[in-house]
Amino acid sequence: MGEADQHVVLRAMVDELVRCGVRTAVTSPGSRSSPLVFALLGDGRLDCHSVIDERSSAFFALGSAKVTGMPAVVTSTSGTAAANHLPAVVEAWEAGVPMIVLTADRPPELREVGAGQAIDQIKLYGRFAKWFFELGTHAATPERLRWARTLACRLVWTALDDRPGPVHLNVALREPLVPPRELPPDASGRSGGRPRVLRTSGTAVANLAPAVIEAFQARVPLVVLTADRPPELREVGAGQTIDQLELYGSAAKWFFEVGTHDATPASGRWMRALACRALWTALDGRPGPVHLNFALREPLVPPAALGDDPQPGRDRGRPWVLRSTPG
């Protein structure tokens, strides 16, 4: 692992936090947390605040999240400094306020050996953190940078989804703690400033329920398309995953799940017929919402050039299945 690697990984993480909507960071003085502070300040898009006392900095981040509705980042150096965040973390948990706590820690070889400013920071905040994870010391390979970006997205989405609350990332950091003057370029981010992981599945789809119910009661035709994990990532503890099958219950006139299929002429005809059925079902009889749940695998971004449609549509723009009229 090179001297710049941990700084490159942290730079990618901070960039991804910003892509996900984070706009505020609160730091406190400390040596071990210097890489975190350099990454946050160096991004240039964050509203960064320096607060001397860690207890106060955590409550500052809590207040910012209450005002904006988006999680603020708060950092601390290693040791008992991180423990001073606990009152604000508990408050965020009880009040349902999203917050991202980044604690700097000694690397594994300096733990449990009597090194200064070192305590057991693993799951330091106990059940008051919605999610805990430790970021180890990793070489800044392209694969690792993409993983770090995915981790940053999960921090934000976990803090926001379902019942909002605090999440805790413990970051093991080695010397040198000050980044070199020039860091190597990083091309691991998605184009167009998009997050690596979009907030499209899991509890996010539940937020559509009020509109679906309203559409059902008001007899408004609505086609709801939800993205879901593929079957092998369900019921195994994967992030952003809930049971989305018939999620809207009787409020949806019709539910169907679209699995993962090869792009054959037969599947192309079937998909076109399915699209027609979704629309005609939403319109016919008593209009209302229909729900299609799509199981999607990586890669989620299409290639630059897609191949020819295995089953072109009918000529003159006609739908694959015509809407039959009563009588």
URPETA-V400690 format. One record per residue. N is the residue number from 0. PSI is psi as a letter, one per 20 degrees, with the letter a starting at -180 (NA if undefined). Layout:
# URPETA-V400690
n | psi
N | PSI
N | PSI
This chain:
# URPETA-V400690
n | psi
0 | p
1 | r
2 | h
3 | i
4 | g
5 | h
6 | h
7 | g
8 | g
9 | h
10 | g
11 | g
12 | g
13 | g
14 | h
15 | h
16 | g
17 | g
18 | h
19 | i
20 | i
21 | p
22 | i
23 | p
24 | q
25 | p
26 | r
27 | q
28 | q
29 | q
30 | g
31 | h
32 | j
33 | g
34 | h
35 | g
36 | g
37 | g
38 | g
39 | g
40 | h
41 | i
42 | h
43 | i
44 | i
45 | q
46 | n
47 | p
48 | p
49 | p
50 | p
51 | g
52 | p
53 | h
54 | g
55 | h
56 | h
57 | g
58 | h
59 | g
60 | h
61 | g
62 | h
63 | g
64 | h
65 | h
66 | g
67 | h
68 | i
69 | q
70 | p
71 | q
72 | p
73 | p
74 | q
75 | q
76 | a
77 | r
78 | b
79 | i
80 | g
81 | h
82 | h
83 | i
84 | i
85 | g
86 | g
87 | h
88 | g
89 | g
90 | g
91 | g
92 | g
93 | h
94 | i
95 | l
96 | p
97 | p
98 | q
99 | o
100 | o
101 | o
102 | p
103 | q
104 | r
105 | q
106 | r
107 | h
108 | i
109 | j
110 | q
111 | k
112 | j
113 | j
114 | q
115 | q
116 | l
117 | o
118 | r
119 | o
120 | j
121 | p
122 | l
123 | h
124 | j
125 | c
126 | i
127 | i
128 | p
129 | h
130 | q
131 | q
132 | q
133 | p
134 | o
135 | a
136 | o
137 | q
138 | q
139 | m
140 | r
141 | h
142 | g
143 | h
144 | g
145 | h
146 | g
147 | h
148 | g
149 | g
150 | g
151 | g
152 | g
153 | h
154 | g
155 | g
156 | h
157 | h
158 | h
159 | h
160 | q
161 | c
162 | o
163 | q
164 | a
165 | q
166 | q
167 | p
168 | o
169 | p
170 | o
171 | p
172 | p
173 | r
174 | q
175 | p
176 | i
177 | p
178 | q
179 | r
180 | h
181 | p
182 | q
183 | q
184 | q
185 | o
186 | k
187 | i
188 | q
189 | q
190 | q
191 | j
192 | j
193 | q
194 | q
195 | h
196 | o
197 | q
198 | m
199 | i
200 | a
201 | b
202 | i
203 | h
204 | h
205 | h
206 | i
207 | i
208 | g
209 | g
210 | h
211 | g
212 | g
213 | g
214 | h
215 | g
216 | h
217 | j
218 | l
219 | p
220 | p
221 | p
222 | o
223 | p
224 | o
225 | p
226 | q
227 | r
228 | q
229 | r
230 | h
231 | i
232 | j
233 | q
234 | k
235 | j
236 | j
237 | q
238 | q
239 | l
240 | p
241 | r
242 | o
243 | j
244 | p
245 | l
246 | h
247 | j
248 | c
249 | i
250 | i
251 | p
252 | h
253 | q
254 | q
255 | q
256 | p
257 | o
258 | a
259 | p
260 | q
261 | q
262 | m
263 | r
264 | h
265 | g
266 | h
267 | g
268 | g
269 | g
270 | g
271 | g
272 | h
273 | g
274 | g
275 | g
276 | h
277 | g
278 | g
279 | h
280 | h
281 | h
282 | h
283 | q
284 | c
285 | o
286 | q
287 | a
288 | q
289 | q
290 | p
291 | p
292 | p
293 | p
294 | p
295 | p
296 | r
297 | q
298 | q
299 | i
300 | p
301 | q
302 | r
303 | h
304 | p
305 | q
306 | r
307 | q
308 | p
309 | h
310 | n
311 | q
312 | r
313 | q
314 | r
315 | k
316 | j
317 | q
318 | q
319 | h
320 | p
321 | q
322 | o
323 | q
324 | q
325 | q
326 | NA
